[in-house]
Every structure is written in structure tokens, then in C-alpha cells.
Amino acid sequence: MYSHMMVGTDDIDRSKKFYDALFGAVGGKPGFVDPKGRIIYMHNGGLFLVTKPIDGEAATPGNGMTVGFAMANPAECDAWHAAGLAAGGKAIEDPPGVREGGGTKLYLAYLRDPDGNKLCALHRI
């Protein structure tokens, strides 16, 4: 059912720098800006876009929203997290590591992008 994810920004250049670093840390290619001014990333069959809001209002993060990205292993989660911090992201929640509950074991790393969107790198153990 998943098609794509799009988040808003008020600064396309800042967002491109952040997301290029974030996805580059796990083997993704830099995003490209389409004729409508949106940044588009394609990696491992997924599509992620960043755009200025169409309504002309300020971009705001979704309350309760988290964008999760699948990682191949815990080392990718750590590289993703470190690249995000170095590119202007903010560490949130617990430090990257294993979380257990409900019969599942996950390695998780959380960040907020420069616009406040909540992001998660996830590896199922």
C-alpha cells in the first residue's frame, strides 16, 4: 500500500543538504529538484519527497507523525544518525540502540530534521 512520503520545508537548499547527507550515509544518491521545486529521493524501491507547502503557508511537522526508514543493519542506523546530526538534525528520544517489546526486537535511531519532522532509522533484529 505504501506509495511515497512527503514532508514540508521552508528552505529547500537546507533540506537538500540534510537529506543528501542522511541518505548518502546508507548508500542513497543525492536528491534531485523537479520543475515544481520538490526534492525527490529514490532508493530501494522507496520514494521520499521534500517540498514547500502548496498552500503557501509555513511548513510544520505533523503532530504524532514519524517517517521510518528501513536499514540493513544496526551499523547503517548509526551511520544514518551520525550523518543527520552532522547535517543539522537533532537527536531525540533515547540514543540509537535496541528496543524490545511486544515480542519484537528492533534497533532504532531517531532524529528531527531541520524543519522538525520526526525521522526513524529501523532495523528488525
WOCOR-V15236 format. One record per run of one state. SS is the DSSP state (2 for helix, 1 for strand, 0 for the rest). FROM is the first residue (numbers start at 0). LEN is the number of residues. If there is no record, write none. Layout:
BEGIN
ss from len
SS FROM LEN
SS FROM LEN
END
This chain:
BEGIN
ss from len
0 0 4
1 4 4
0 8 3
2 11 13
0 24 7
1 31 2
0 33 5
1 38 5
0 43 2
1 45 6
0 51 15
1 66 4
0 70 3
2 73 13
0 86 3
1 89 2
0 91 5
1 96 5
0 101 2
1 103 9
0 112 5
1 117 7
0 124 1
END
